[in-house]
Amino acid sequence: MALITREIMGSPLMERSSSFVSSSQVLLNHSFSQMPLKSTRFLRSKKAALKFPVAAVSEDLVRLSSVSAEEKAVKFKVRAVVTVRNKIKEDLKDTIMKHFDSLTDKIGMNIVLQLISTEIDPRTKCPRKSKEAVLKDWSEKSNVRAERVNYTAEFMVDSDFMEAGAITVTNKHQKEFFLETITIDGFPGGTLHFPCNSWVQPRKHNPLPRVFFSNKPYLPNETPSGLRLLRERELKSLRGDGKGERKLSDRIYDFDVYNDLGLPDSGFDLTRPTLGGSQDHPYPRRCRTGRPPTDRDMNAESRVEKPLPMYVPRDEQFEEPKNQAFSHMRLKALFRNLIPGLKANLWAENNDFNDFSDVDDLYVTEGCLLKLLKDSDFIRKIPETSMKLLKFDTPKIISKDKFAWMRDDEFARQAIAGVNPVSIERLQVFPPVSKLDPQVYGNQESALKEEHILDQINGMTVQQAIEENKLFILDYHDIYLPFLDKINALDDRKSYATRTIFFLTTLGTLKPIAIELSLPSGTPALRSKRVVTPALDATTNWVWQFAKAHVCNNDAGVHQLVHHWLRTHACLEPFILATHRQLSAMHPIFKLLDPHMRYTLEMNAQARQRLINAGGVIEDSFTPGPYCMELSSSAYKNSWRFDMEALPADLIRRGMAKPDPTQPHGLKLLIEDYPYASDGLMIWSAIESWVRTYVNHYYPSSSLICSDKELQSWYYEAIDVGHADHSNKTWWPTLNKPDDLVSILTTLIWVASAQHAALNFGQYPYGGYVPNRPPLMRRLIPEVGDAEYANFAADPQKYFLRSLPSLLQAAWYMAVVDILSLHSPDEEYLGERRLGSSWTGDSEMIRAFHGFSEKIGEIEKEIETRNSDPNLRNRCGAGVLPYELLAPSSDSGITCRGIPNSVSI
């Protein structure tokens, strides 16, 4: 007993003042004097749950109960362990500031902590507070090189303090520090955990103390009295006032339109329309930065270019392991060192691939880029360490079968098991019908006829094939056609609006049977629509390969601009902003969503800075060029619906599944071997089950949903402000009952984790070999009588390759998808949480989460089994890549697998 007491109190038992007793005794003494007998019996029955030696205390209950209720509260000591994460690498400024803080810490410019009770002091009508305590040993540990350093602080609290529900931290240093966790020992209820994971700014930047709450979740109306005002104040500070330019040290979450993509001051060709806030260009909102307007356009926000950082709230910025991984990869070297010189030396010459060996040379040490540069003065300027960055790793698509990409079966397989498995639909009407307004776009009747496909559908009629669910389509007609006149007027950019018809074979695989290539109605009538069917001879074989390349080009654009960027990155951002603005860190729904928001705001900001901006990587690399984001806005306007983002709803909408309660997930897939859907439904069901358990635990009735002001404000701000251009749509789900909340949260978590993973981490494995998925096409398919037809007929391979991106364009694009496909070392995967079991103080939910983690592990094993099943030909076979994009775990690097919790890249 004495040994334990010494550990708790932090001082020898014999040295204590006679007025000190153990913290457990003090609290029992104070409480018992005011407790009715029934409460006393309840406390006695609960003594086994306490982590302190109550048994010894209870032996003296008679003595303790005799103490007068009016006796002055006795003080006792509690101890805090504060975990601070150090920088792995410090620059000179960091080192100087660290030493300065070490010196000034000794003279009172230190880190000050104060505990806030869950209870109100009846005398002051304010929350009870401890005396302030200073973080110890900062100076002594200033040279410790460990990643994490533990410091201590000791508080003196009164016996009637009850439980600490919050802690404030004041940083009197000159330098910010990353506070990971605070653990408090000494209270009779056991150890208290305060998960922080936040940067604490110096007082000169923010004079108000930072507030951190314990890990115990509370609905708003259940908030302890001592924490209510703090809860409201913290949310108010996170919302800001919507004024002024944000500083990098701020933690303010606010909304704005996409008015920062263009550079109007640099010329008309770099002007871009504002996305969001208009009928013509609706869009989700992004995080507000408050930068001043440009000189030429008061509605356009001025830009911050790399290497200067763009504002996101401080805690949303990449942590150091992520930042280092991001910085040390190929993209940084290409952007800063190589690409400017390559442009100057090679762009004017527009070097093309002359044969497929030139493409292969990108994956060898002495590649074609180096061959072109060997006689240039520029080559001597490239650092030796950067030379190897001109060599790319061999993409998975050609690692097993170098020519797989040319085969029709692989072309079709990638529509259901590649990097974009979410565009394919069941064909329900033949010929396909356009939804475009004929008064604006002219007659859009399809050129596809029955005679084009009858020989390919195993003796069926077209209607019979439709009724038996044998025909499927990739339809990019309506999304591309409105932009084709502008796209095809660009130099070296040529595109069709494509439709591709597939037939489901008896083996469960798809085969492409017809491709329709459409141009705007202003094109001469005989050339506006063209149907290409599988090859019959050498010439038609090359025409067929050309047609498939244009389909893949449409597919690559829609994948990147709509399914990847818009549906996962951009459309989640309003929900993330609303979560921080409206849900307290104490709210159980905030705790549920927290890991699924990590890094997304920073990633989106970096995308606005150098990927989707005017003249950025996306415009350079994809056929729509300066119209890329307008195309994305058009998709948001015409096809995005939150209620269709749920996997089951999306599969039903596309006609790829039908409701069937007899099936394991309530759906029957019309293509049984549809890897994305079959694996995805397992993940979806596991997420939904976990979310349902969690929601029902906190909201056993609908009245609790409706009365939760934070929850209702969160959801409707995400709609009314974050998705303001769609706020009046009737398809938004209601939020009136627990089932509504389960559906909404499951959709958000699915999109942030598995949906993003399925669309992102295969980009380099599939797209790193440019002929497989050309992001940019530079020529249309020549026809007999065209000036270019003779060149095509004379050397179709050369003509084909010169229709793809140039060498530099390909390298530029490959560098981007290389980094986008990479997992960083600090990635957190589905079923994992950084804080282990301390992310919540609710032990029942900890157990439920462990069950969810186990289920995710079982799903991973099932995916491995499926990838070894020879009957599943879309994921197993000679030269066939296994489908692992929804396999939950992964190592760091490019693995073509792994489901991070959040949109983190």
N, C-alpha and C positions, 0 to 999 in steps of 0.2 A: 504494500500500500504506500509506504513512504517513498519508495523508488518511483512508482507511477506518479505520485503527487509531485515529486521534484521535477519529473519530465514535463508535467502539465504546467506547473507554475513557473518553470524556468529559473528557480532559485532553491537552495537547500532548505529543507523543511525546518531545521532548527534556527535558521536565520530570519525566519519570517517574523513580522510584528505580531504581537498577541492579538491584534484586531483582525488578522487575516485567518480565514479558514479556506478550505478548498472551494473552488467555484461551484461545484455541485452542492456542497453544504449551504453555501450562501443563498443560492437560488431556491433551494428547497425551504430554507429557513424563512425567506421572504414570502414565498408562495404559500407555504402551509399556514402561516398566520392569517391568511385571507381566504383560504380554500374551505368550502363546505366539506363535510365528511365524505360525500359521494365522490367529489373530485379527488380527495385524498386517496380513496380506494382505487380510483382509476389510475392515478400516477403510480401507486404502488404496484398495480398490475402491469404497468408498462416499463418497470425498471430494467427488465432484461433487455429491452431494446436500446437502452442508453449505452454509449461507448465509454462511459466513465464509471468509476467504482461506486455505484449507487448502493450496492449491497452493504458496504461498510458504513455508508452514511445512514442507511435505513436503521441500523442498529441503535442509532442515537435519536430516533424520531421523537421519543418522549421529551428528551432534552431540548431538541430544536423547536418543538411545537410550543414550548413554554416562553419562547422569546416574544416580546411585545411587538405588535404590528406597527407601533409607532417608532420602533428602533430605527435608527438611521441606516440606510443601505450601506452595505460594506463593499469596498472595492476589491476587485481581483484582476488578475493579469491574463491576457490571451496573446497568442503569438501568431504572427502572419509570416508565411513563406511566399515571397514574391519572385516569380520566374520571369526573367528578362532574356530575350533572345538577342544575342550579339550579331553584328554583321560578320559575314564570313570574310569579306575583303573590305578594307577601309581605304579611302583615298586620303590624301594629305590633310584636307580640310577636316575630315572626320577625326583623324588622329589628333590634330591640334585641339579641336573642340572637346574631345574626350579627355585629354590631359587637363584642359582648363576647368572642365566640370569636376574633375577629380580633386583639383586644388580648392575650388570654391565650395565644394561640398562640405569641407571641414569648417568653413566659417558661416555655415547656416544657409547657403544657397543649395538646398538639397531637395530630396523627394519626400513629400509629406502626405501621409495617409490619415484618413479618419473613417471610423465605422459609423454607419447609420442603422439604427434599430428598425425593426418592422413595426414597432409600437410608437404611439404618440405619448409624449410626456404630459400628464394631465395638468402639470403646473404651468408649463410654457405653451401648451397646445401645439408644439412643434415636435418633429421626430426626435427621439433621444439620440444623442451623439456621444461618441467617445472623445476622450482627449486626443489631440493630434499626436501622431507618432512619426518618427523620422526613419527612413529606410537606412539600415545599418550597413557598414562595411563597403559602401560604394567606392570610396577611395582605395581601400585595401585590395579590392577585386578589380580595379580598373585595367589591370594588365592580364587578367585571366583570358585565355584564348578559346575557351570552350564555347560551343554554339549557344548553350543555355547556362545562365548563371543565376543561382538562387541567393536572394538577399532576405533578411529578416527584419521584422518590426514588432514591437511589443506595445500593446494597448492596455491602459487601465480603464476598466469599465465598472459601473455600479452593478450591484446584484440584481437590480430591477431593470437592467438593460434589455432583458429578454434575448431575442435572436437578432443577429446582424443580417439585414436584407440587402444592404448596399455598402459600397466603400467608395470614397472619393480619393482621387490622386491628384496632387498638385506638383507640377514639374518646375522647380525653380532653377533648373540647369539652363544652359544655352542650347542644348541639343535635344532633339526628340529621342525617344527610345521605344522599343517594341515590347509591350507588356503582354506576356502570354497568358499567365494564370496567377491567381492569388488563392492561397489556401489558408484557412483560419482554424487553429486548434485552441481549445480551452473552454469552449461553451459546452454545457452539459448535453446538448442534443447531438454532439459529435462534430466531426470535421465539416466545415463549410467550404464549398468550392465556388470560385468566381472565375468563370471562363472569360477572358478578356480579348485576346488576339487583336490588339489594337495599338496604333501609334499614339503615344501621349506627347502632346506638343508642349514646348516651353511656355511658361506663363506669359512671356512677352508676345506670343502669337495668339494665345487664348487665355485670358485672365481667369476664366471660370474653371473650377476644378472639374476633372473628368469623373463621371459617375459610372460605376460598374455594379451590376446587380448579381446576386447569387444565381446559381443554376436552377433554383426552384421555379417552376412555371406557374404563372397566375393568369387567369382570365381577368379582364379589366375590373369587373365588379367583385372579384375575389382578392384584389390587391390589398395587402395589409395597410392599415391606415398610415403607418409611418413612411410608406413608399409611394403613396398615390401622387403627391405633388411632384416628387422626383420623376416619376414615370411620365407625367404630362410634360414637364420641363425638358426632359431629354428628347422626347419626340419633337417638341417645338424647335429645339436647337438644330435637329437634323433636317428639318424642313427649310430653315432659313427664311429670308424675307423676299426672295426672288429678285433682289436688286444687286447691282454691282458685279464686278468681275471676281470670280472665284480664285482664291490663292491655293497653291498646291497642298498646303497644310490643312485646308478646310475639310470638314466632314459634313457637307451639305448636299442633300439629294433634291434635285428639282428637274422639271421637264422643259424641253425646248424642241423646236422643229429642226429638221435637217437643213439648215441654211448655211452650213460651213463646208460644203463639199467643193464649191467653186472658187476660182481666183479671178474675180472680175477686174481687179486692178492690173492683172497681167495680160489682159486681152479678152476680146469677145469670145474667142474659141475656147477659153477656159471658164466661161460663165456657165453655171448650172442652175436649174430651177430649184426653188425651195421645195423640199419634200415634206408634206404634212401641213395641214391648215388650209387646204384648198380642195375644191371638187376635182380639179384636173389632176393633181398630184397628191393624193392622200398618202399618209405614211404613219407608222408608229412614232412616238416621241422618243427623243434621246436625252441623255443627261445634260442639263444646262451648264454652260461654262461662263456665260456672261461677258465674253470678249467684246470689244468695241466693233462697230460696223466697218466695212471697207470704205474706201474713199469714193468709189464710183457707184456703189449700191448700198444704200442705208439699210436695206432689208437683209443683206448678206453679212454674216459674221466673219471677221478677219480670222486668219488661220495661224496656227503655230506649227512650224515644220520641224521635223527631226533634225538634229538630235534633241531639241527642246521638247519636254514632255507636255502632253495635253492634260488638262484637268480632269481627274475623276476624284471622288471623295477619297481621302488619304488611305482609309482602310481597304479600299477596293483595288489599290495598285498592286502589281505583282510583288510577291514576297521575293526575297533574294534568290533562293534556289531557282524559282521560275524565271526571274529576270536574267539570271546568269545563263540559264539554258537557252533562253530566247536570244540573248545577246551574242552568244558564242557560236550560234549556228550559221549556216551558209547564207541566209538572207542578209544578215548584217554585213558580212564581208562583201557580198555582191552589191548591196546598196551603196556602201561607203567607199569601197576600194576599187571594185572591178567594173561595175555596170557603167559609170560615167565614162571611163576610158574606153570600154568596149563600144559604147555608143559612138564616141568620137572616131574610133578606128574602123568600126565595122558597119554601123547602121547605114551610112550612106551607100555602102556597097551592097547592102541587103543580101548578105550571103545566104544561099539556100542549101538545103540538103540535095545532093545530086543522086545519091542512091542510099539504100538502107544501111549500108556500112557506115555512112556518115552519122546516122542516128545511133548506131551501135557504139561509135567512137565516144559518145558522151559518157559512156560507162567504163572507159579505160583510162589509165593514168595519162598517157600521151594522147588525149582526145583531140577532136577536131577544132575546138576553140584554141587550144595551144598551137596547133598546126597553123591556123590562120594568123596567129599573133607572133609567130617565131621570128619573123623578119621586121617586126614593128618595134619602134623605140618604146612603146608602151609596155612591152613585155618586161623590160628592165626595171620598170617602176613598180611592178607587182611584188609585194613582199613574198619571200619564199614560203612562208607559212600559209599564204593565201592561194598559192598555185594549186594545191591539192583540192581547193574548193571548186575548181573548174571540172572536177570529175564527180559524177553522180553515181549513187548506188544503183544496181540493177533493179528495176521495178519488178514486183512479184508477177505481174501479168505475163512477162516473158521469161521468168525464172525457170518454169517447168516446161514450157513449150513456146519457143521463139515465134512461131507462126500462129499461135492460138487466136490472136486478135483478128486474123483475116477470115476465120471460119464463121459461117452463118450461125452455127449452134452457140458459139461463144458470144457473138454479137447479141443473140437473143437471151442467153443466160445472164448476161450482165444487166438486163432489164429487170430481173427479179432477184439477182444475187450480187450485183455490182455496187458501185458507189452511189448510184441513184436508182433505188428500187421502188420509188414512191410515185413515179409518173405513169406507169402502165395501168391501163384500165381494161375492163371487159368491153368488147364492142357490142353495143346494143342495137344500133341502127346501121344499115348499110344501104347506100354509101354514107359515110359520116356527114354530119350536118354542122355547119358553122353557126356560131351565135353572134357573129359580127353584124353590125347594122349595114344592110345592103345599100342604103342611101348614102352611107359614108364610104364604104369600102368596095362597093360594086357587087356584082353577082359572085357569090362564093360557093357555087355548086361544085361538089367534088368531082374530080375526073376519074375516080375509081369506079370501075364497072365490074360486073360479075365475071366477065370473061378474063379479067386480069388474075383472078384467084381460083377459079373453078378447078383448074388442073392441080392445085396444091392442097386440096382439102379432103383427100381420101374418098372421092366419089360422092360426097355430100352436096346438097344444095347449100347456097349461102344462108338461107333462112334456117335450114336444119342445123348448120354449124353454129349459128347464133343461139338458137334455142337450146342446144346441147352444151353451151358455154365453151366452145372450141376456138372462138376468135377473140383476139385481144389487140389493143392499139396503143401506140405512143403517139399522141396528138399534140403537136406543137404549132399547129396552124394558126389558131386565133391569137396566141400570145406574140408570135413573131411577125405576122403579116402587117399589122399596123406600123411597124418600124422599118419594113424592108426598103422602102424608097430612100429613107435617110441613111440606112446602113450601107446599101449598095452604091450610094453616091460617094462614100468615103474611099480614099485611096487604099488599095490592097485589102478591102473588106468585102466579102461577097457571101450572101446567105439566101437560103430558101426558107419557106415555112413548110415543115415536113409533117407527113403522117405515115406511120409504119404499121402494117397489119401483120399479126403473128397468128400461127395456127398451133394449137396444143396437140402434140403427137400422142400416140398410145404409150410412149415411154415416159410421159410426164414432162417432156421438154418442149420448148417452143422453137418454131422455125419461122423466120421472116419470109413472107410470101409476096409482099408488094410494098413499094415506097412511093408516095405521092410527093412531088416537089412543086410548090406553088410560089408564084411571084405576084406582085400587085397587079390589079386589073389594068393599069395603064400600060403594062407590057403588051407587045403585040399578041393578039389572041392565041395564035398557034403556040406561043412559048410561055404563056402565063401559068399553065398547068401541065405537068408531065408525070407519067406513071412509069416506074422502073420495076422490073420483075427479075427474079433470079436468073443468073447467066445461062446462056445457051452456047456461047462461043467465046473466043478470046476478047473480042471487042466488048461484047455485053458484060463480060466478067469485070473489065475495068470500069465500065459505066456503073455496074452494081456496087463495086468497091467505093467509087466516088459517092454514090447515093448514100451508102451506109456511113461514110465519113461525114456527110452533111447532116445526117440524122444524129450522129454522135456529137457533132458540133452544136446543134440545137439543144441536145440533151445536156451537154456540159454547161451551156449558158443558163438554162433553166435550173439545173442542179445548183449552180453556184449562186445565182442572183435571187432565186426564189426559194427553193427548198432548203438550202443551207443558210445563206445570209438572212433572208427575210424571215423565214418560218422559225428558225431557232435563235439566231442572234438578235435581230431587231425586234421581233415581236415579244420576246421575253423581257427586254429592257424596261418597258413600262411597269411590268409586274415587280421587277426587282426594285425600281425606284419607289413604288408604292409600298412595298414591304418595309423598307427602311423608314419611310415617312410616317406610316400609319400603324405599324405593329411594333410594340415595345419588344426589346430583347427578352423581356420576361414572358412574352406571349407564347403559348405552346406552339402556335402555328409558325411564328418566327423561328423557333428552335427547329421545327421540322424542315423548313425551307432553307435555313441558313447554309448548309453545305452545297445546295443546288444553285447558289448565287455567286459562288466564289470566282473571282477573276473576270466575270462576264463584262462588267462595265469597262474595265481596263482594256479587254480584248476588243470591244466595240469601238472604243476611243482610238486605239491604234489602227483599226480598220478605216475609220474616218480620216485618219491622218495620212495613211500611205497606201491603202488598198482600194477603197471605193471612191476616193476623191478624184477631182478632175486631173487627168494625166497620170493617175495612179496605176498600180499594177493591174487591177481588174480591167480598166479601160484599155490599157496597153495590150492585155493578153486575150481578151474575149472579143468576138466578132462585133457585138453591138457598140463597142467603143464608147464614145461620149454619151450614148443613149442607154448604157447599162442600168443605171439607177432609175431612169424613167421606166424601163421595162419592169424593173422590180416593183416600182410604185403601181404600175398597171396591174400586176398580179395581185398586189394587196387590195386594190380597188375591186377587182372582178372575181377573185377566187378565194381569198383568205377568209376563213371563218374559225373562230376559236372553238366552237362546238365540234368542228370537224378535225381538230388536231388530236383528238383521242384516237389511238390506234384502231380500235374496233370500228369507230364511226368512219374513219378514213378508208378502211378496207371496204366497208359497206358502200360508201359513197362512190368509190371507184369500181364497184361491181366485182371486186376480187374475193368477196366473202358474202355469205348469207347468214342471218341469225339462225342458230340451231341450238336449242337448250340441251340437246343430247351430247353435244361435243364438249371437250374439256374446258374450253374457254368461251363457250356459248356461241361459237361461230364455226361455220364450215367453209374452209378455203376452197375456191373453185380450181385453183392449181395446188394440189396437195403438197408438192415439193416446191414451195415458195419460201426459200430460206429466211428472207427478211421477215416475212409475216409469221412463219411458224415459230422462229426463235423469239421474235418480238412479242408475240402473244404470251409466251412464258414470262418474259420480263415484265410486261404490262400487268399481268395477273398478280405477280409477286409484289409489285409496287402498290397496286390497288388494295391488296389484302393488308399490307403494312399500314397504308394510309387509313383504311377503314378501321382497323384496330385502334389507331392513334386518335382519329377523330371521335369515334364513339366513346373513347375513354374520357374525353374532355367535354363532349357535347352529347350527353345521353338523350337530350330532347331538342326539338326544333326551337323552342322558346329561347334556349341559350344561344343559338345561332343568331336569331333575330335581335336579341338584346345586346349582343357583343358589338359595341360601337366601333372598336378598333378594327374588327374583322370586316364589318360592313363598309367602313371608310376605306379600308385597303382595297377591297374588290371593286368598289364603284369608282374610286379614284383611278385605278388601273384602266378602267373602261372609259370613264367620262373625260379624263385628262390624258392618260397615256395612250389610249386608242380613240381619241376624240373624234376622228374622222369616221369612225364606225360606231360611235356611241349610241346612235339611234336605231341600230339594227335590232331586229326582233329575235335574232338567233343567239344572242348572248344568254347563257344559262342563268337562271335565277339562283339566289343564295338565301334560301328560306329554311332548309332542313339539312340534317347531317349528310344525307345522300348527295345533295347538291355540292357540299363542300368536299366530299370524297372525290367526286368526279372532277371538280376544278383542280384540286391539288394533285391528283394522279396525273392529269393532263400536263400540268406545269412540270412536274418531276420527270415524266416520260420525255417531254420535249427537251428539257435541259440535259438529260443524261443519255438515255438509249437512242432517242431519235437523232440527236446531234452526233453521237458516236457513229451510228450507221451511215450518216451522210458525210462525215468528215475524215475519219481515219483511214479510209481507202483511197484518198485523193492521189497520193503519190504512188502507192502500189498499182493503181489502175491508170492514172493519168500521167504518171512519170514517163511512160512511153507514149509520146505525143501522137503517133499514128493511130493508137487505140482510141483515144478521146481527144481529138484536136480541139483546143479551145477557140481557135481562130481559123477561118477558111478565107483564102484570098482569091479563089477563082470559082466560077460556076462550071457546070459540066458542059463541055462544048458539044454542039450537035453538027450533023452533016451540013455543010454550007457555011459554017462559022469560020472566021479567019484563023481561029486557034485550033480548029479541028485537025488540021494537017500536023501540027506539032504534037497534039495528043496521040494521033494514030502512029506517028513515027517513033515516039518514045513515051508510052503511057506511064511507065514508072516514074520517069523524071517529071512529067507533067503533074502526076499525082502528088509527088513530094513537094513540088513548088507551089502547090495549092495549099499546103499546110503552113504553119508558122515558119518564119525564117529561123535560121540557126540561133540568132540572138534572142528572138521572141520566144523560142522554145526553151532556151536556157533560163530566161527571165521567169517564165511561167513555172518551169520545173523547180526553180529555187523557192518559189512561193508555196506550191503544194507540198514540197518537201518539208517545210517548216510547219505547215498546217496539219500535217499528218503525224506529227511527232509528239510523244508523251514526255512531259518533263519529269525529273526525278521526284518532285514533291507532289505528284498527282495523287488525288484521293478518289478511289473507285467506288462504284455503287456497292452498298453494303458495308462501307467503311466510314468512320468518322475520326477526324484528327484528334479529338479530345478523349477518345476511348469511351469509357462509361461515365465521364464527368460532364458531358454536354447537357445533361438534364439531371435534376435531382429526383426525378420520378423513377423509382426502381422498377415499377411494373412496365414502364415504357422501355427501360433499358433491356429488360428480358424480351420484350416483344421485338426490339430491334435486333437482338442477337438471333432470334428466330428468322427474321428477314434475311440477315446475313447468311445463315445456314441455307436458306432457300436459294439465294443467289448462287452459292457454291454448288448446290445440286443442279441448277440449271446449266452451269458451266460444264459439268460432267455430261449432261444430256447432249449438249451441243457437240462435245467431243465424240460422243457415240454416233450422233447423226453424221458427222463429217467422215466417219469410217464406214458408213452403210452404202454398199455399191448400188442398192436400189434407188438411192437418192442421187440421181445423175446430175443435178444442178449444183452439187457440192462435193461430189466424189467421183473420181474416174481418172483416166490417163490424162495428165496435163491439166486437170481441173483444179482450180484453187478451192480449198475448203472455205466455207463461209464462217468467218470468225469475227466479223465486225460487231456482233452482239455477244461475243464471249466476254464476260464481265471483267476479268483481270488482265493485266498486261505488265510487261517490263517497261522501262523507259526506252525511248527511241521510237523508230518507225516499225511497228509490229503488225499493222492491219488488224488489230483487235483491241479490246479494252473499252469499258464504259466509265469514263470519269463522271463524278456526281454532277458536274456543271459544264456549261459552255465556257471552257477555260482556254481554248485555242481557236 
